[in-house]
């Protein structure tokens, strides 16, 4: 198992953020989680994990109003993530009240 983690201290903008990971072998995505320091007070937070520029989700990970944790639903057609793929994070919607954000993508070796 391997977990890719993005820690964003009180982000203020949407778009691509944090490190880009290069996979050293093929993996299967098994879980994603999002945690905020404080509960979202309005519209909520939505993030996206991209592999080689394409989303891996049918439903992007989100933290809804008054919550501090969230998850997403992977694409039904998502196959193995190839060796040398580039994995990045995009913040698609910010609430402005989340504080620090941590996103984790749990991978299993193929």
Buried (B, 14 or more C-beta within 10 A) or exposed (E): EEEBBBEBEEBEEEEEBBEEBEBEEBBBBEBBBBBBEEBBEEBBBBBBBBBEEEBBBEEBBBBBEEBBEBEBEBEEEBEBBEEEBEBBBBBBBBBEBBBEBBBBBBBEEE
